[in-house]
Structure formats: C-alpha cells, structure tokens
Amino acid sequence: MFTTTLLTTTLLSSFLLLGGSDDSCSSSKAALASRPQNDIVQTALADKSFSTLVTALKAAGLVETLQGDGPFTVFAPTNAAFAKLPKAEMKRLLDPKNKGLLASILTYHVAPGSVLAKDVVGMKNSEPVLLLNSAATANGQRINFTLTGGALKIGGSAIVKTDIECSNGVIHVIDTVMVPSMLDVIDTAVGAGSFKTLAAALDAAKLIETLRGSGPFTVFAPTDAAFAALPAGTVQNLLKPENRDSLAAVLTYHVIPGRVYSETVAEGHDLTTLQGQVLNIRVHEKAVFVNKARIVTLDIDTTNGVIHVIDSVLLPQLPL
C-alpha cells in the first residue's frame, strides 16, 4: 500500500515522456513541474515551526538519511510540541553522548513508505472510519492511529496537518513529541511486577543476556499466576542447576524470532520458536490461544521486541 501510488505515478510519467501526442508531452511537463522539489529536510528547513526538529535531526545524525530516496512518512512535531518537554530533558537529548537515544525517539516518528491521509481515514455512511490501525516505524516499534469524534491521533498526539508532500515522502504535523518504549524485553517484564517467576527462571537458565540482545523477539510471557498453576514442585524442579537445559528449552519455547504483532498472531498461523518446536495459534470466539494458553494482553512494545501476556506456561516436548 505504501508504494503503489508512487509506482503508478512513476510508470505513468515514463509512458508520457517516452511517447504520445504533443498534448501528452505538455501534460507530462506540467505534472513534472508541479511535483515537490524539496525533500523532507529541505521542507522542514523552510518552515520556521520545525526549527527544533531540524536541530534534533542534525544532532542525531539523521539529516542525510531523511534526504535519501525514501519514500518516508514523517510525523513532524512542531516547535510548540518540543516545548512541552521539560527544558532539562531537551538539553539531555541534545547532548552528544545521548545521540543514540535521540535517534531512537526521532526514528519513532518516521514510517517507511508514503502514508497519506486517505490511507489512514476513509468514509463509510458519511462517517469517517479508520482504515489503518498502526504503522511500523524506522525505530522498530510501531505507532497506533486512533479516530475519536473525527479527530485523528497517532501515538496519543493529535495530527494537526496532513499531506505536506515532499520529493521523497510526506510530512504530517503533530502537536506532541511521541516517546517509544525505552525498556527492553527483560526490563519491561520486571517492571510490570507480575512476571517475577519468569524473571527468576530466565536468570536461572542464563537467558537474560540473550533477551537483552538486539533481537527483535516476540515473547509469550506467562504471569506468576500461570507458573503457580503448574503441578506442585514443577517450577522448583526446573530451577535446579542440573535442569538448566530443560528450563532453557521451556523458556525459549515461549520466544519467536522477530516482532509478531496481534494482527499476525490472529491470522492463526503456527509459529516456530527459538527452541525449535512449533506453537499452534488458534482463534476461538474472539480469543487468541497459543497451544492451550490464552493471550490476555497483546502488543506490549519494547526496544527489542514485543510481549504478549499468556495465562498458562507452554511446555514443549522434552527428551526423556
């Protein structure tokens, strides 16, 4: 969807330039003349309301990237949006030693491809409806669109102006800086407070460092209550040093390589785990199950993956 419009325009322009009547050539020249000449960065530079954004892009080393071919869709915070952040926070983000952190936040505002307003919102029975629920970002995480009372938001920020077309993409103006998750899979689970047994098991299996890696990973995370529902003594037995390999097999059976979000999970395709065996995904009465475990919370984004919370521990077939 992101590239269809661009491809059609390119093919049509090529046809008109290579052949056709004089009128066609004239139309083609007019179309070329009306195309945006400035790229995303040049467009932002020409608008004083984006001066803070331009400063941040320079500090993060992203100017050259956003002057590339793209196409890119940029959800651009205004100066007023950046001004909502505490001054100390802006100073911290612009500090050269925090360049990576700043880049992570800014790339969370960039979606690959050209996403126009018409791709996000349509009309049904004379009422606006959401056509696109989310967009993957260059940061790796995704941002969600919401439509309430005709007002379109993304990541909790209001979209105040749409479809500023550039030579390598499109800009939509937003009124608030969006902040992605800053915690990895492990810290997100620990911070939730309901995955203490899972955290202890990951530590015992020496998998903490693995799940702090770049990934990305999709983790089907059993709650403490899920572990407590196992037969008496099961957890204690798995946590013994001599059973470390079995524990690691159980835990990696809960992990899928890559980011697998809810819409993909809900398609019901089996998923191959890091442990090597396959998880059976099924949808029943609007609930999604992984083997016999029900997913109770979906799409918890992290810096290196996504977590889905499940109500039962998944047990692979282990060698005798």
Helices and strands as residue ranges (DSSP letters): H 4-18, H 22-34, H 40-45, G 48-50, H 51-60, G 65-67, E 72-77, H 79-83, H 87-94, G 96-98, H 99-107, E 110-112, H 117-120, E 121-124, E 127-130, E 134-136, E 142-148, E 151-154, E 157-166, E 169-174, H 185-192, H 196-204, H 208-211, E 217-222, H 224-228, H 234-238, G 241-243, H 244-252, E 255-257, H 262-265, E 271-272, E 278-279, E 281-284, E 287-290, E 293-302, E 305-310
